[in-house]
Amino acid sequence: MSKFLDRLPLFDRRPSTAAMEEAGDKIRDGPLLFRHHPGGRSSQTLGQLLKRVADAAGDNHVLELDELISPVPSPTIPFELSFTDLTYSIKTPQKLPFFRRRPAGISSNTKSTLLDSISGKAKEGEILAVLGASGSGKSTLIDALANRIAKESLKGTVRLNGEPLESKLLKVISAYVMQDDLLFPMLTVEETLMFSADFRLPRTLSGSKKRSRVQALVDQLGLRRAAKTIIGDEGHRGVSGGERRRVSIGIDIIHDPIILFLDEPTSGLDSTSAFMVVKVLQRIARSGSIVIMSIHQPSSRILGLLDRVLFLSRGQTVFSGKPDSLPLFFSDFGNPIPDNENRTEFALDLIRELESTAAGTKSLVDFHRTWQSTINFQYSTSSPTLKDPHPSLSLKQAITSSISHGKLVSGVTGTAAASFPRFANPFWIEIAVLVKRAFTNSRRTPELFGIRIGAVLITGFILATIFWRLDESPKGVKERLGFFAIAMSTMFYTCADALPVFLQERYVFMRETAYNAYRRSSYVFSNAIVGFPPLVILSIAFAATTFFSVGLAGGIHGFIFFFLIVLASFWAGSGFVTFLSGVVSHVMLGYTIVVAILAYFLLFSGFFITRDRIPEYWIWFHYLSLVKYPYEAVLQNEFDDSGGKCFVKGVQMFDNTPLGALPAAEKMDVLRAMSKSLGVSLTAKTCIMTGADILKQQAVTDLSKWSCLWVTVAWGFFFRILFYFALLLGSNNKRR
């Protein structure tokens, strides 16, 4: 295996750091092989190369270079993406001074055109780079081609091999690399790519072959030295910026897409790292993909790797063609490019200079249209018409043929390719991979769970010491009620730390689900599975710390139910906070909403004011309160069927009243007087109030404790269902 990789430039095994330190011209070029060569020799796709690497590794067979690039039995049709008259406008509200009347005839919204009749094409085996200053429309054009703009907002057509490109089909055959590197910081480079392979590659592919493909991709991306290094973030040292960008590209090409979109992949990188990234993209294109990217200001070396460039200025095309045509174009325009000057820098400087004038770039836009028409006319009259070798094949047939030759290995192989499944794996495989990734990531940050359980233990210790060994007097009853209210509300407030979890993963989730890495339902299930074991540990810790210390009733059975209701409270609270994280977009806003709503839940729980005292127009909030059901459950666990315990005896009824200050003898006199008046014998040992009476006094009579437990559990499931719909409706990454 190593012999093969050392001999094949496409999978350069040299350490990435060393390669970056070398000059770009010393980096070995990969085999620039297209699927159709003049001599009739056909290249292989990235999928074929990776597959043969995996097969060779499994068979302990060393592949020679000539053996690897041997002709395939029958060539596939090359793909060409064309776009015509793409126009995209948005409405921007017109700002006027406060209290000033809007002039007649002035609309409240004005249209701003971000794309204005953009046309062009990108071919398989080539890199199309979209250039322009900030605000020129580069990213907008990439989004338009990648179907990230709503159909009703975008005008024009996007076709692949002459046929309209459907949204569902585009998600299967393409990948989109965002400008930001959205990765899990505590996973290593190798683990990140391996999890991507588990999502993107079908389960019919063995684990060993997936690992072999990942290893081959690590070599292709020049990440061998950083393979065991974590990605890192602000608090953890990890890979370099250029390596992180290559990992972002790697996770989206693991399934060998036909079309690869990239939004400024070189942004924030030094010149050498940027060159390495574009060099990798060139290898991807040469392996049989269409690569379309936006780039701000490429160096001369990077420009030499590009096949086509498209310059934009305020949403209009000012140049489209091969980079070699730039000197001729600007020379004909009357602004020749000086010798030894970067062509792209000159073009961008000239465009900015024209944009600052009153006429803008209209002269350059008009000249480009005339110049392009002349070039196309000369080409059409001098070049013979090329015949399509497979004119009868439709787009789907061409894709199926490409898949059968090793292209696009994501979930579609062989005869199954015609169905184009949306996802590579069934949902239980997705859940397993998501759970494994989440556990791996959280295992690397044990301090987070340590802080959480520490907070629960400290809270439990404080409550245990304050409410230590409560007696069965009226005072003890009152203190028990306070303990239960504080304890149950604490469960929900403790769950607020789950709020940042999804907010941190939101954009990773949107990137992965945008192109069908996994289902949203799989993410919801895995989120619940991963979050449940910590809740069990937290519940045991809190129940063990408080139950026996406070002196609650019920013995071992009472303790088990107390543990279950605490666990159910954690489950419902985490579900509520998880749902809220799918709705809000900022941590501080989320914390504010959580604290406010939980305060309302506690207010209407029945502790401060009983159910029969709540006004009718607020009673609905009482039944929506998450604290109500755990609070009533623990009250019933404590006072219902408490073994004949009496909580108020004889003169104890005067406690917490003005008569409580009377001497004991006078209290007995009052008690005897009440006995004569009522005709009932009342002594110092007569039971005045039992546990059942306390429950009636607190209006805890409509549900049993087990019913309260199941309602609390149901709340947890309900909020996770709402979380799914929030993801379904709120994770749409299309512009309007």
TORNUSE-338885 format. One record per residue (C-alpha): residue in three letters; z, y, x. Coordinates in steps of 0.001 Angstrom, whole numbers, padded with zeros to 6 digits, always signed. Each point is the difference from the previous one (the first is absolute). Layout:
// residues N
ALAZYX;...
END
This chain:
// residues 736
MET+000000+000000+000000;SER+000960+002448+002712;LYS-003157-000848+001922;PHE-002086+000961-002994;LEU+001894+003210-000726;ASP-000205+001129+003601;ARG-003758-000443+000026;LEU-000640+001661-003376;PRO+000145+003811+000164;LEU+000476+000289-003762;PHE+003475-001495+000385;ASP+001135+001862+003087;ARG+003389-001423+001051;ARG+000952+002798+002327;PRO+003244+001844-000850;SER-000575+002982-002236;THR+001984+002386+002206;ALA-001970-000869+003080;ALA-003232+000333-001898;MET+000976+003429-001247;GLU+000750+001139+003512;GLU-003499-000879+001135;ALA-002920+002305-000537;GLY-001986-000680-003152;ASP-003102-000905+001938;LYS+001866-002895+001644;ILE+000743-001627-003347;ARG-002299-002940-000419;ASP-002370+000259-002912;GLY+000152-002711-002595;PRO-003179-001885-000836;LEU-001977+002549-001998;LEU-001689-002606-002133;PHE-001418+000689-003426;ARG-000788-002599-002568;HIS-003707+000587+000499;HIS-001272+000511+003514;PRO-003597+000712+000907;GLY-000207-003349+001685;GLY+001198-001788-003069;ARG+003446-000798+001395;SER+002793+000440-002554;SER+003540+000989+000803;GLN+003101-001377-001627;THR+002430+001791-002238;LEU+003583+000702+000955;GLY+001013-002673-002472;GLN-002162-002572+001773;LEU+001320+000988+003395;LEU+003596-000228-001115;LYS-000628-003268-001807;ARG-001555-001580+003066;VAL+002863+001255+002124;ALA+002427-001655-002409;ASP-001995-003226-000077;ALA-000177-000079+003767;ALA+003740+000549+000270;GLY+000688-002797-002457;ASP-002314-002442+001741;ASN+001076+000939+003541;HIS-003644+000775+000616;VAL-001173+002756+002340;LEU-002841+002053-001466;GLU-002541+001310+002424;LEU-001599+003376-000541;ASP-003468-001410-000696;GLU+001488-002453-002443;LEU+001840+002756-001852;ILE-002967+002306-000532;SER-002482-002705-000828;PRO-002300+000858-002886;VAL+001243-000699-003509;PRO-002205-002217-002147;SER-001240+002711-002359;PRO+000469+003760+000328;THR+001599+002029-002761;ILE-001290+003236-001480;PRO+001323+003092+001806;PHE+001957+002350-002239;GLU-000728+003689-000493;LEU+002288+002380-001866;SER-001783+003020-001446;PHE+001441+002954-001877;THR-001962+002642-001871;ASP+000998+003446-001299;LEU+003759-000567+000101;THR+001636+002987-001670;TYR+003702+000463-000613;SER+001710+003052-001466;ILE+003594+000661-000921;LYS+001578+002604-002232;THR+002430+002343+001687;PRO+002264+002235-002098;GLN-000548+003699+000533;LYS+003205+001741+001060;LEU+000737+003373-001596;PRO+003029+002267+000361;PHE+002822-000694-002413;PHE-000219+001703-003434;ARG-003527+001259+000716;ARG-002511-000722-002724;ARG-002974-002108+000982;PRO-003201+002046-000105;ALA-002426-000880-002743;GLY-002567-002588+000999;ILE+002085-001336+002887;SER+000774-003699-000263;SER+003434-001340+000822;ASN-001640-002558+002325;THR-002704+000404+002610;LYS-002121-002786+001443;SER+000100-000715+003697;THR-002834-002170+001340;LEU+001188-002383+002707;LEU-003259-001974+000235;ASP-003373+001549-000755;SER-002919-002452-000307;ILE+000819-002112+003075;SER-002518-002729+000814;GLY-000329-002458+002828;LYS+000137-003643+001000;ALA+001929-002361+002237;LYS-001334-003281+001342;GLU+001598-003230+001055;GLY+000685-000075+003736;GLU+000322+003782+000214;ILE+002724+002634-000079;LEU-000505+002971-002305;ALA+002309+002876+000970;VAL+000679+002911-002354;LEU+000830+003190+001936;GLY+001052+003496-000915;ALA+002801+002505+000226;SER+003192-000337-002023;GLY-000790+000452-003677;SER-003676-000881+000415;GLY+000246-003056-002275;LYS+000139-002861+002524;SER+002859-001914-001583;THR-001319+000762-003473;LEU-003350-001581+000864;ILE+001712-003100+001416;ASP+002059-000251-003212;ALA-003145+000376-002102;LEU-001753-002827+001838;ALA+003118-002194-000136;ASN+000323+000472-003779;ARG+003214+001984+000316;ILE-001253+002714-002369;ALA-000064-000556-003760;LYS-003476-000700-001355;GLU+000196+002780-002559;SER+000671+002536+002774;LEU-002654-001116+002501;LYS-003715+000493-000571;GLY-002722-001782+001905;THR-000609-003628+000920;VAL+001242-002391+002662;ARG-002127-003084+000545;LEU+000130-003036+002231;ASN-003411-001470+000754;GLY-001439+002081-002818;GLU+002404-001211-002699;PRO+002910+001947-001518;LEU+003280-000961+001629;GLU+002612-001046-002536;SER+003636+000901+000556;LYS+001306-003577-000191;LEU-002648-001274+002393;LEU+000629+002836+002455;LYS+003703-000891+000191;VAL-000910-003552+000990;ILE-002561+000807+002691;SER+001524+003144+001520;ALA+003121+001357+001683;TYR+001430+003502+000327;VAL+002047+001209+002981;MET+002012+003105-000885;GLN+000607+002886+002356;ASP+003725-000764+000198;ASP+001183-003223+001608;LEU+001868-001608-002895;LEU+001755-002950+001616;PHE+003395-001685-000087;PRO+001814+001390+003046;MET+002152-003043+000779;LEU-002828-002555+000059;THR-001797-000822+003227;VAL-003736+000481+000423;GLU-000584-003741-000233;GLU+002191-000364-003090;THR-001735+002915-001719;LEU-003425-001552+000525;MET+001293-003449-000974;PHE+001377+001239-003305;SER-003321+001734-000645;ALA-001755-003300+000677;ASP+002324-001769-002444;PHE-000913+002560-002675;ARG-003721+000278+000668;LEU-001014-003507+001033;PRO-000131-002831-002554;ARG+002676-002683-000124;THR-002709-002610+000639;LEU+000036+001215+003599;SER+002690-001765+002012;GLY+002848+001905+001600;SER-001166-000932+003490;LYS-003456+001433-000633;LYS+001500+003201-001400;ARG+002116+000329+003127;SER-003055-000609+002176;ARG-001896+002725-001824;VAL+002889+002392+000473;GLN+000135-000774+003717;ALA-003751+000550+000309;LEU+000314+003300-001864;VAL+002862+001082+002266;ASP-002299-000527+002966;GLN-002901+001766-001684;LEU+002173+003036-000728;GLY+001383+000073+003540;LEU+003575-000548-001205;ARG+000974-003047+002039;ARG+002648+001790+002044;ALA+001531+001586-003114;ALA-000185-003125-002180;LYS+003766-000653+000096;THR+000991+003672-000278;ILE+001258+001450-003280;ILE-002034+002754-001645;GLY+002936+002403+000217;ASP+000822+003308-001666;GLU+001982+003149+000704;GLY+003180-001976+000620;HIS-001453-003057+001749;ARG-002258-000001+003025;GLY-003189-001955-000604;VAL-003700-000069+000813;SER-002029+003044+000980;GLY-001978+002108-002463;GLY-003325-001519+001009;GLU+001361-003544-000322;ARG+001500+000824-003377;ARG-003368+001283-001188;ARG-001731-003172+001180;VAL+002578-002078-001878;SER-000793+002016-003142;ILE-003659-000866+000484;GLY+000803-003639+000747;ILE+001862-000663-003229;ASP-003057+001160-001943;ILE-002620-001954+001935;ILE+001852-003312+000124;HIS-002094-001141-002970;ASP-003245+001230+001596;PRO-001135+002537-002640;ILE-003644+000908-000453;ILE+000854+003731-000280;LEU+002803+001713+001924;PHE+001087+003547-000905;LEU+002239+002006+002328;ASP+001500+003441-000560;GLU+000268+001727+003401;PRO+001041-003071+002037;THR+000265+002063+003208;SER+002243+002721-001435;GLY+002967+000760+002259;LEU-001198-002192+002872;ASP-000820+000975+003569;SER-003623-000251+001139;THR+000376-003423+001642;SER+001826-001526-002986;ALA-002560+001506-002371;PHE-002834-001472+002058;MET+001688-003424-000072;VAL+000310+000165-003783;VAL-003664+000934-000516;LYS-001009-002684+002506;VAL+001792-002539-002186;LEU-001812+001380-003050;GLN-003308-000400+001807;ARG+000778-003660+000630;ILE+000893-000446-003672;ALA-003299+001583-001041;ARG-001993-002128+002423;SER+001624-003131-001420;GLY-001722+000727-003310;SER+001846+002738-001884;ILE-000782+003475-001292;VAL+002493+002423+001561;ILE+000377+003448-001588;MET+002609+002379+001354;SER+000935+003641+000060;ILE+000798+001583+003339;HIS+001031+003528+000872;GLN-001454+000768+003435;PRO-001208-002975+002058;SER-000379+000127+003756;SER-003327-000609+001740;ARG+000987-003609+000721;ILE+000868-000643-003633;LEU-003221+001654-001140;GLY-001891-002517+002120;LEU+001532-002829-002089;LEU-001108+001447-003335;ASP-003252-001056-001633;ARG-000239+002639-002727;VAL+001803+003276-000579;LEU+000291+002175-003087;PHE+001256+003580+000386;LEU+001591+001681-003016;SER+000824+003617-000680;ARG+001865+000898-003167;GLY-001253-003113-001721;GLN-003658+000379+001012;THR-002079-001929+002521;VAL-001026+002016+003039;PHE-001289-002919+002061;SER-000606-003687-000539;GLY-001557-002340+002497;LYS+000409-001592+003398;PRO+002101+001800+002623;ASP-003007+000120+002330;SER-001767+002239-002530;LEU+002615+002757+000230;PRO-001646+001886+002944;LEU-003391-000001-001711;PHE+001487+001069-003345;PHE+001897+003007+001344;SER-002875+000907+002290;ASP-002328+000164-003008;PHE+002648+002021-001841;GLY-000078+002554+002782;ASN+003346-000833+001607;PRO-000705-002456+002810;ILE+002952-001944+001393;PRO+000706+001060+003619;ASP-000154-002664+002673;ASN+003232-001833+000867;GLU+001673+001130-003239;ASN+001520-002349-002556;ARG-002514-000218-002839;THR+002585-000449-002755;GLU+002156+002878+001257;PHE-003043+002267+000075;ALA-001019-001053-003511;LEU+003501+000477-001434;ASP+000404+003378+001706;LEU-003325+001169-001398;ILE+000935-001232-003479;ARG+003339+001849+000135;GLU-001777+003144+001173;LEU-002433-000179-002910;GLU+002818-000715-002479;SER+001675+003257+000998;THR-003071+002011-001017;ALA-000780+001231-003498;ALA-002959-002361-000435;GLY+001952-002974+001324;THR-001902-003079+001115;LYS-002736+000335-002633;SER-002680+000566+002641;LEU+001042-003132+001895;VAL+000192-002071-003190;ASP-003474+001126-001104;PHE-001435-000588+003464;HIS+001439-003523+000064;ARG-001691-000863-003286;THR-003352+001223+001299;TRP+000485-001675+003370;GLN+001076-003279-001593;SER-003026-000010-002308;THR-002301+000507+002980;ILE+001621-002809+001974;ASN-000153-002395-002958;PHE-003683+000844-000579;GLN-000857-000602+003664;TYR+001898-003296-000024;SER-001655-001228-003183;THR-003511+000729+001309;SER+000580-001479+003470;SER+002001-003120-000816;PRO-001405-003010-001835;THR+001752-001151-003120;LEU+002602-002666+000787;LYS+000027-002971-002302;ASP+003267-001331-001356;PRO+000366-003593+001231;HIS+001934-000902-003177;PRO-001289+002395-002676;SER+001139-002187-002897;LEU+003702-000101+000921;SER+002376+002156-002037;LEU+002935+001769+001562;LYS+002470-002689-001052;GLN-002334-002686+001319;ALA-000266+001856+003295;ILE+003791+000231+000222;THR+000320-003678-000840;SER-002519-000827+002721;SER+001949+002157+002437;ILE+003231-001785-000906;SER-001576-003390+000507;HIS-000888+001092+003538;GLY+003593+000886+000840;LYS+000266+003570-001265;LEU+002777+001238-002255;VAL+002581-002769+000244;SER+002453+001633-002408;GLY+000528-002451-002792;VAL-003663-000943-000374;THR-001588-002814+001917;GLY-003023-002203-000451;THR-001066-000770-003550;ALA+002962+001900-001452;ALA-001420+003217+001362;ALA-002046+000685-003098;SER+003147+000572-002079;PHE+001396+002728+002319;PRO+003708-000455-000852;ARG+002024+003203+000062;PHE+002839-001470+002043;ALA-000060-002403+002907;ASN+003072-001970-001094;PRO+001882-000926-003189;PHE+003001+002114-000875;TRP+002635-002502+001194;ILE-001511+000078+003492;GLU+000047+003796-000111;ILE+003651-000035-001070;ALA+000919-002356+002839;VAL-001733+002181+002603;LEU+001515+003206-001396;VAL+003484-001542+000001;LYS-000400-001239+003554;ARG-001205+003397+001193;ALA+002819+001865-001748;PHE+002662-002334+001428;THR-001518+000283+003476;ASN-000033+003780-000201;SER+003549+000282-001402;ARG+001387-002516+002491;ARG-000920+002414+002781;THR+002155+002730-001588;PRO+003330-001733-000754;GLU+001826+003315+000214;LEU-001423+001019-003389;PHE+001601-002915-001825;GLY+003115+000386+002149;ILE+000443+003558-001210;ARG-000542-001109-003584;ILE+002566-002798+000034;GLY+002377+002232+001938;ALA-000193+002590-002774;VAL+000722-002659-002646;LEU+002959-001404+001950;ILE+001485+003444+000592;THR-000396+000869-003685;GLY+001583-003290-001004;PHE+002870+000511+002459;ILE+000701+003493-001327;LEU+000000-001221-003618;ALA+002173-002986+000905;THR+002626+002160+001676;ILE+000026+002641-002728;PHE+000190-002511-002880;TRP+002200-002516+001836;ARG+001591-002654-002230;LEU-000203+001783-003333;ASP+002712-000991-002474;GLU-000378-000805-003689;SER+001592+003184-001303;PRO-001887+002689-001973;LYS-000319+001864+003286;GLY-001519-003104+001580;VAL-002468-000266-002885;LYS-001097+003592+000497;GLU-000417-000549+003738;ARG-001970-003190-000604;LEU-002437+001914-002187;GLY-000451+002574+002745;PHE-000519-002689+002634;PHE-002688-001739-002048;ALA-001865+003242-000705;ILE+000022+001031+003674;ALA-000820-003499+001257;MET-002975-000573-002304;SER-001492+003434+000599;THR+000454-000508+003753;MET-002364-002985-000185;PHE-002797+002212-001268;TYR+000649+002865+002381;THR+000011-002436+002933;CYS-003514-001116-000979;ALA-001368+003489+000661;ASP-000638-000999+003619;ALA-002910-002135-001247;LEU-001865+003179-000923;PRO-001610+000694+003419;VAL-001174-003612+000429;PHE-003129+000241-002130;LEU-000461+003694+000738;GLN-000420-000974+003682;GLU-002377-002842-000886;ARG-001918+001842-002731;TYR-003039+000950+002066;VAL-000096-003365+001779;PHE+000015-001598-003447;MET-002769+002311-001236;ARG-002155-000701+003063;GLU+000411-003759-000292;THR-000530-000247-003759;ALA-002910+002465-000049;TYR-002238-002694+001483;ASN+001624-003034-001606;ALA+002199-001293+002808;TYR+002400-001218-002702;ARG+000898+000566-003649;ARG+002432+002620-001177;SER+001869-002659-001944;SER+000484-001953+003230;TYR+001606+003040+001591;VAL+002385+000437-002960;PHE+001061-003663+000131;SER+000480+000041+003768;ASN+001966+003251-000201;ALA+002417-001631-002449;ILE+000282-003209+002051;VAL+000684+001822+003254;GLY+002538+002319-001579;PHE+002034-002680-001813;PRO+001839-001814+002880;PRO+001593+003242+001291;LEU+001213+000698-003541;VAL+001779-003364-000085;ILE+001798+000763+003274;LEU+000968+003481-001179;SER+001309-001389-003297;ILE+002143-002636+001698;ALA+001384+002600+002405;PHE+000959+002439-002775;ALA+001408-002612-002383;ALA+002081-001700+002696;THR+001346+003356+001209;THR+001118+001310-003401;PHE+000595-002795-002538;PHE+003157-001573+001384;SER+001294+003215+001582;VAL-000058+001867-003288;GLY+001499-002990-001794;LEU-002672-000573-002605;ALA+000381-002743-002590;GLY-001890-003250-000480;GLY+000678-001922+003178;ILE-002939-001709+001678;HIS-002116+000109-003172;GLY+000692+003689-000362;PHE-000941+000544+003655;ILE-003308-001852-000414;PHE-000937+002088-003026;PHE+001081+003181+001784;PHE-002275-000969+002911;LEU-002886-000725-002389;ILE+000299+003314-001826;VAL+000212+001872+003323;LEU-003136-001845+001154;ALA-001743+000800-003299;SER+000967+003660+000438;PHE-001464+000040+003493;TRP-003131-001709-001357;ALA-000440+002529-002838;GLY+000820+002951+002237;SER-002429-001037+002733;GLY-002674-000574-002668;PHE+000564+003485-001401;VAL-000138+001628+003430;THR-003061-002059+000979;PHE-001818+001123-003146;LEU+000959+003592+000718;SER-001384-000290+003541;GLY-003343-000953-001510;VAL+000005+003161-002140;VAL+001291+002724+002321;SER-001647+000850+003301;HIS+002841+001635+001944;VAL+003337-001437+001123;MET+002111+003068-000774;LEU-001541+000339-003459;GLY+000715-003663-000606;TYR+003643+000291+001070;THR+000476+003004-002279;ILE-001395-001890-002993;VAL+002022-003146+000775;VAL+003292+001887+000248;ALA-000664+001953-003198;ILE-001062-002980-002118;LEU+002849-002217+001224;ALA+002434+002773-000876;TYR-001401+000004-003542;PHE+000278-003792-000134;LEU+003691+000213+000949;LEU+000626+002785-002514;PHE-001391-002083-002881;SER+001382-003348+001212;GLY+003001+000113-002369;PHE+002677+000830+002574;PHE+000322+003753-000487;ILE-000730-000169-003731;THR-000122-003210-002020;ARG-003072-001142-001858;ASP+001364+000902-003439;ARG+000673+003555+001196;ILE-003483+000677+001419;PRO-002095+002268-002288;GLU-002815-001722-001828;TYR-002662+002065+001713;TRP+001205-001313+003399;ILE+000783-003606-000933;TRP-003433-001142+001200;PHE+000904+001063+003542;HIS+003152-002141-000238;TYR-002124-003115-000497;LEU-002361+001031+002798;SER+002876+000460+002444;LEU-000137-002580+002779;VAL+003738+000424+000629;LYS+000948-000818-003636;TYR-000733-003722+000172;PRO+001750-000858+003301;TYR+002943+002199-001016;GLU+000424-001766-003337;ALA-000478-003392+001667;VAL+002823+000480+002507;LEU+002273+001409-002737;GLN-000502-003153-002030;ASN+000442-002156+003095;GLU+003360+001720+000561;PHE+001402+000430-003526;ASP-001724-002559-002217;ASP+001815-003329-000296;SER+002427+001018+002712;GLY+002396-002888-000582;GLY+002261+001729-002473;LYS+000796+002920+002290;CYS+001563+003014-001627;PHE-000826+003392+001451;VAL+002305+002164-002168;LYS+003530-001210-000932;GLY+002668+001757-002052;VAL+000871+003411+001344;GLN-003044-000111+002353;MET-001968+001434-002891;PHE+001635+003346+000763;ASP-001436+000092+003534;ASN-002636+002659+000621;THR+001369+001955-003013;PRO+002576+002826-000299;LEU+002554-002645-001118;GLY-000380-001704+003351;ALA+002486+002478+001544;LEU+002832-001044-002339;PRO+002877-002089+001371;ALA-000252-003739-000583;ALA+002803+000008-002589;GLU-001704+002663-002090;LYS-003303-001904+000225;MET+001764-003038-001479;ASP+001402+002150-002803;VAL-003494+001241-000818;LEU-001281-003576+000127;ARG+002704-001190-002469;ALA-000802+002902-002315;MET-003683-000992+000054;SER+001019-003588-000785;LYS+001875+001080-003136;SER-002851+002270-001083;LEU-002690-002637+000478;GLY+002048-002927-001134;VAL-000805-001866+003229;SER+002403-001093+002677;LEU-000874+001821+003237;THR+001951-000846+003145;ALA-000404+000807+003694;LYS-001958-003255+000435;THR-002211+000291-003068;CYS-003704+000006+000952;ILE-001609+003146-001266;MET-003501-000283+001558;THR-001901-003008+001346;GLY-003218-000137+001991;ALA-002030-000340-003203;ASP+001612+003183-001309;ILE-000988+001836+003180;LEU-003618-001114-000429;LYS+000033+001274-003595;GLN+001529+003255+001151;GLN-002827+000380+002577;ALA-002609-000973-002660;VAL-001114-002992+002074;THR-000823-002304-002878;ASP-003770-000219-000506;LEU-000973-002335+002902;SER+001718-002874+001785;LYS+000522+000123+003742;TRP-002787-002527+000607;SER-002360+001993-002201;CYS+000819+003090+002083;LEU-000754-002008+003141;TRP-003411-001125-001248;VAL-000884+003501-001220;THR+000821+001349+003473;VAL-002186-002663+001610;ALA-002785+000811-002473;TRP+000189+003672+001000;GLY-000736-001051+003587;PHE-003122-001908-001069;PHE-001070+002794-002332;PHE+000097+002631+002741;ARG-002005-002237+002331;ILE-002644-000366-002713;LEU-000049+003785-000257;PHE-000304+000118+003797;TYR-003131-002158-000244;PHE-001590+002357-002522;ALA+000989+002971+002159;LEU-001848-001626+002904;LEU-002935-000819-002242;LEU-000355+003553-001270;GLY+001352+001998+002899;SER-001658-001637+003012;ASN-003517+001115-000876;ASN-001299+001547+003212;LYS-003161+001455-001496;ARG-000630+003717-000136;ARG-000685+001600-003340;
END
